[in-house]
């Protein structure tokens, strides 16, 4: 009688099959337990946020690591590999956040930069003047760097690459800083309503 390799003599699923189908390989679990805190600290440091905000990125990092576990080539340490994945997930997070928050901030800023005062009614001109005053008040309460980033992006229409060259930082850093500047602008705007 030929035995099915997936079952032992007691007809239970073997450990090898259980690992493949029901849970993470033991070595991944060990790596997860060992590196969860260091990777979380790495993400918090890179993002400049608290643990709660970094949680999503850390979770996505370990999910991606789990999915790529069998393709890990051991050319670097597990920590280095996870940090590389985390950097990609941080970029994804900021891209998603920038897109989500752009629906709030960008229309306000575009309304200020694209409106032609000659084509507006007196009421619209007054409303635009008040809007500009409110936006300037918000911008004045922000740090000079964040204010400059928003100016580069929305008044001068510079790309992340161009802003990075001017400020001597990477495109990813520009993207993250603009996200935080827009987030701060939204918070200040909401407080001043």
C-alpha positions in Angstrom: 0.0 0.0 0.0 1.4 3.4 -1.1 1.3 6.1 1.6 0.2 9.6 0.8 3.2 11.8 1.8 0.9 14.4 3.2 -0.3 12.1 5.9 1.6 10.2 8.6 0.7 6.7 9.7 -2.1 8.1 11.9 -3.7 9.9 9.0 -3.0 13.3 10.4 -1.6 16.1 8.3 2.2 16.1 8.5 4.1 19.0 10.0 5.5 19.9 6.6 2.1 20.2 5.1 0.7 22.1 8.1 3.5 24.6 7.8 2.8 25.1 4.1 -0.9 25.4 4.5 -1.8 26.7 7.9 0.9 28.8 9.5 4.2 30.6 8.9 7.4 28.7 8.8 9.0 28.5 12.2 12.0 30.6 11.1 9.7 33.4 9.8 7.9 33.5 13.2 11.2 33.6 15.0 12.4 36.5 12.7 9.1 38.3 13.2 9.4 38.0 17.0 13.0 39.1 17.0 12.8 42.0 14.5 9.3 43.4 15.1 10.5 46.0 17.6 13.6 47.1 15.7 11.7 47.4 12.4 9.0 49.4 14.2 11.6 51.7 15.6 13.2 52.0 12.1 9.8 52.9 10.6 9.0 55.5 13.3 12.4 57.1 12.9 12.1 57.3 9.1 8.5 58.6 9.1 8.8 60.8 12.1 5.5 59.6 13.5 4.3 57.8 16.6 3.9 54.1 16.9 0.2 54.1 16.1 0.8 55.8 12.8 3.7 53.5 11.9 1.7 50.4 12.7 0.1 50.2 9.2 3.5 50.4 7.5 5.1 47.8 9.8 2.1 45.5 9.2 2.4 45.9 5.4 6.2 45.3 5.7 5.8 42.0 7.4 3.0 40.9 5.1 5.2 41.6 2.1 8.1 39.8 3.8 5.9 36.8 4.4 4.9 36.8 0.7 8.5 37.1 -0.4 9.9 34.7 2.2 10.8 32.0 -0.2 12.5 34.4 -2.6 14.8 35.9 0.1 18.3 35.1 -1.2 20.2 35.7 2.0 22.5 38.3 0.4 21.9 40.6 3.4 20.7 40.2 7.0 17.0 39.8 7.7 16.9 43.2 9.3 18.4 44.9 6.2 16.0 43.0 4.0 13.0 44.1 6.2 14.2 47.7 6.3 14.4 47.7 2.5 10.8 46.4 2.3 9.8 49.0 5.0 11.2 51.9 3.0 9.1 50.8 0.0 6.0 50.5 2.2 6.7 54.0 3.7 6.8 55.3 0.2 3.5 53.5 -0.6 2.0 54.9 2.5 3.0 58.5 1.7 1.8 58.2 -1.9 -1.6 57.0 -0.6 -1.8 59.7 2.0 -0.7 62.4 -0.4 -3.3 61.3 -2.9 -6.0 61.2 -0.2 -5.1 64.6 1.3 -4.7 66.2 -2.1 -8.4 66.1 -2.4 -8.6 68.5 0.5 -5.6 70.8 0.1 -5.0 71.0 -3.6 -8.4 72.5 -4.5 -7.9 75.2 -1.9 -4.5 76.1 -3.2 -5.5 75.8 -6.8 -8.5 78.2 -6.2 -6.0 80.8 -5.0 -3.5 80.4 -7.8 -5.8 80.0 -10.8 -8.6 82.5 -10.1 -8.6 85.5 -12.4 -9.8 88.5 -10.3 -11.1 90.3 -13.4 -13.5 87.5 -14.2 -15.0 87.4 -10.7 -18.0 89.1 -9.4 -17.5 91.5 -6.5 -18.8 88.8 -4.1 -16.5 86.2 -5.5 -13.5 88.7 -5.4 -14.3 89.3 -1.7 -14.6 85.6 -1.0 -11.3 84.9 -2.8 -9.6 87.7 -0.8 -10.9 86.2 2.4 -9.8 82.8 1.3 -6.3 84.1 0.5 -6.2 85.8 3.9 -7.1 82.6 5.7 -4.6 80.5 3.7 -1.9 83.0 4.4 -2.8 82.9 8.1 -2.4 79.1 8.0 0.9 79.3 6.1 2.3 81.9 8.5 1.7 79.6 11.4 3.6 76.8 9.7 7.4 76.3 9.8 9.4 78.1 7.1 10.4 74.7 5.6 6.9 73.4 5.2 5.7 76.7 3.9 8.5 76.7 1.3 7.7 73.1 0.3 4.0 74.1 -0.4 5.1 77.1 -2.4 7.5 75.1 -4.5 4.9 72.5 -5.2 1.7 74.5 -5.7 2.8 78.1 -6.6 5.8 77.2 -8.7 4.5 73.8 -9.8 7.9 72.1 -9.3 8.3 68.4 -9.4 9.5 66.3 -6.4 12.8 65.9 -8.3 13.2 69.6 -8.8 12.3 70.4 -5.2 14.7 67.7 -4.0 17.6 69.3 -6.0 16.8 72.7 -4.6 16.6 71.4 -1.0 19.3 68.8 -1.4 17.1 65.9 -0.3 15.8 62.8 -2.1 12.5 62.7 -4.0 11.1 60.3 -1.4 12.0 62.8 1.4 10.3 65.6 -0.6 7.2 63.5 -1.0 7.1 62.7 2.7 7.7 66.3 3.8 5.1 67.6 1.4 2.6 65.1 2.8 3.4 66.3 6.4 3.2 69.9 5.3 -0.2 69.4 3.7 -1.3 67.5 6.8 -0.2 70.3 9.0 -1.9 72.8 6.7 -5.2 70.9 7.0 -4.9 70.7 10.8 -4.2 74.5 11.1 -7.0 75.2 8.6 -9.5 73.1 10.6 -8.5 74.8 13.9 -9.0 78.3 12.3 -12.5 77.6 11.0 
